Amino acid sequence: MNDTIDLMMRHRSIRQFTDEPVSEDHVQQAVAAGQMASTSAAIQSYCVIRVQDMERRKTLVGLTGDQTKVARCGAFFVICGDVRRHRLIGQRDGMPYDTQCEAFLLAVVDATLFAQNMVLAFESMGYGICYIGGLRNNLADVSALLSMPEGLYPLFGLCVGRPAQDPMIRPRLPQQSVLFDDAYPDDDAMLAEIEAYDATMLDYFRQRGAGDRTWSVETASKFQQPRRVDIGPYYRRQGANLD
């Protein structure tokens, strides 16, 4: 295992940070690394908004579901799909902009690849990170707070800072549950893999003092009813075609 893979295998979500800020030089290095991620046809349909104003950070704590780490981390970023610049180019040159679903999907993929590269760069410099999906709890308010124009799609937040905790590494699904040759396995085989993973996660949760919990029950419970039902209408208002 080389140093890069070793770094990736040691990833954990960090939710407690020291007071040390993230240096400007390190931010620029991480963003530069993010920009080297693959991007479909070089369209680069992403951007990142660093939220430095502490009053805005405190407001985002509430908008993300009272996640206090949003204000306490060394730096907080909002990762966005960005087709605004594509629209501006079209307007400048008198060309129409096709708001197809594919364009939205490309922005989501591009932004996610950019963010993961950025995260790996930060982790290589000794920082810890935590993705903040709770940013999507109140997208309209986030958009207003950060003055986001049409064509900008906020996707998730990112806390970065020096770790003030040393959590266990969460076990992932067995590799045979995600790597298949030629075809997807039948349902019985998949359920058997899930049962084995549940046993692993039961032990993990017990070691963390989290009681008798399994991955499958917890995961299924997350999809029992719709969540964040305003996401589709919000992205459509921002100009996305989701059809």
N, C-alpha and C positions, 0 to 999 in steps of 0.2 A: 504494500500500500504506500503510495507516494504522499508527499506533504499536503498536496491539494485535497486528495481524497480523505486523508486523515482529518483535515480541518472540517470538511463537509460532514463526516461521520460523527463529529463532536457537537453538532448543532443542537442547541436548546433554545426555547423561548425564555427570554429574561424579562421579568416583570418588576424587579427591584434594581434601582440604579444608584450609583454614588452621585455626588454633586458636581463631579467633573464635567465640564462642557466638552463637546466634540469640536476639535480644532477645525478652523477653516481649511487648512491644508488637507486634513483627512477627509473632509466633506468633498472637496474638489477631486481628490483621488478616487473616492468611492463613486462619485457621479461619472467621472471619466471611465471607470471600469464598467459601470452600468451601461454607458453608451456603446460599449464594445460588444454588447449582447447581440445575437442575431436579430434581424428585423426584416419583415417581409418586403422584398423589392426595395429596400433602403428607404421606406416611407417614414420610419422613425416616429410613429404616431403615439408619443408619450411625452410627459413632462413630470417634474416633481416640484411641489411647492414646499419650501421649508418655512415652517411657522415659527418665527422668532419672537413675535410680540407675546408677552406672557399673559396679557388679558385675553387674547385670542386663544392661547393654549388652555387657559382655565375654562373658557367657554366650550372648547372642544371636549374637555373632560365630561361635561354634562351631555353633550351631543353624542358621545361614544358610549354612553351607558355608565357614567361615573367611573371611568377608568383613570384613576388619579395618576398613573404612570405617564399619561400623555403630557401632563404638566411637569412631572418630576424627572423625566429622562433628560439626557444631555442634549438631545436634538430630536425634533419631531418633524416628520415629512408626510405629505399627502401625495400618493402616487396616482397619476391621472392618465387615462387615455386621452390623447390630444389630436383631434382632427381640425382644430381651429386654424392652424397654419395652412392646412390643405385647402380649407374654405377661402382663406385670404388670397392664396395663390390663384385659385379659380376666379375669384372676384376681380383681381388685378388684371388677369388675362382674358376676361370675358368668357370663361368656360364654366359650364354647369358642374355642381358637385352632387354626385350620386350618393344619397344617404342610405344605401343598401345595408342590410344586416351584416354582410361581409365586412364592410368598412368598420362597423362597431366592433365586430369580433377581432379584426386585425389590431385594433387599438388596444383591446383588452390583452391579447397575447403579447404584443410588443411591450406594453407597460409592465406586464408581469415578468417577462424575461429581463427587462431593464432592472426591475426591483431586485430580482434574485441575484443578479450580478453585483449590484450595489451592496446587497447584504453580505455576500461572500467577501467582498473587499473590506467592509467594516469588520467582519469577524476575523479576518486575517490580521487586522491591526489591534486586536484585543478587545473590541467592543462586543456588547451583546445587543440583540435586537428582539423586537416583538411586533409582528404584524397586527394591525388593528382593524379587524373586519367590522367592528362596531361603528366605524365611520359611516357605514351605510344605514345606520339607524335613522338618521335625520339628514338625508342628502340635500334637501332643499335649504335647510338652515346652514349646513356646511358651505354650500355653494354661495349663499348670500354673505356669510362671514368672510369668505376669501375672494369675493368679487369674481366669480367664475363666469366667463362668457359662454355663449352657445358654442358647442363643439368641444367643450371640455367635459370629461367624464371622470369625476373622482371615484376611485375604486376601493382603496384601502389606505389606512395610515401605517406609519412605520416609526416605532420608538427605537432610538439608538442611544447607547451610553455605556459607561463602564459598569460591569455587573457588580451588584451588591448582594448576590446570592449565588449558590452553586447547586442548581437543581439537578435531579436525575435526568438522564436521557430517556425520552419516551420511546418505548419499542414501536417499531413500524410493523406493518403486515409482513408475513413471511414472503420472501422473494417469489416463491412459486405461486403466490396469490396475485402477483402483478406482472410477471414475466411469462408469456405464453408463446408457444411455437405454432404458428400457422392458423390457429383458431382459438376462440374463447372456450374455456372448459364448460362442462355441463353443470347444472345447478347443484347437484349432489356433491360434486367435487369441490365447488366453491364453498358450499356450506360447511363441509368438513374442514377446510382451511380456516374459515371464520371461527369455528369451534375451537380449533387449536390456538388461534390468536387470542380468543377470549380468555383462555387459561393463562396465557402469558400476561395479559393486561390485568387480570384479577390479581396476580401476584404483584404487579407494578403498583396498582392502586393501594393494595394493602401495605406495601413498603412506604408509601407516601402518607399513610394514615388516612386514606380516603374511603375506607370501608370496602364492602364487597360489591364491586362494580364490574361490569363487562363492557367491552367496546361495542358489541353488537346492539345491546339494549340501549346504551346511551346514544349511539348513532341513529338507531331507528326512531328514538324519541324526538330527535331534532327535526324529523320530517313528517311528524304526525299532522301538522297543520301549517298553513302558509305563514311565512315570516317576511317582514319588510316588503309588504305588498305594494308600497308606493315606489319601489325601485324602477319598475318598468315605465310607469308614467313619468317619473322624473327624467330618466334618460331620453325618453321621447321628447320631452320639453327642451332638452339640451340638444336636440337635433338628430338623435339616433333613430334609425329604422330597425325595429326588432322583429319585423315580420319575415 
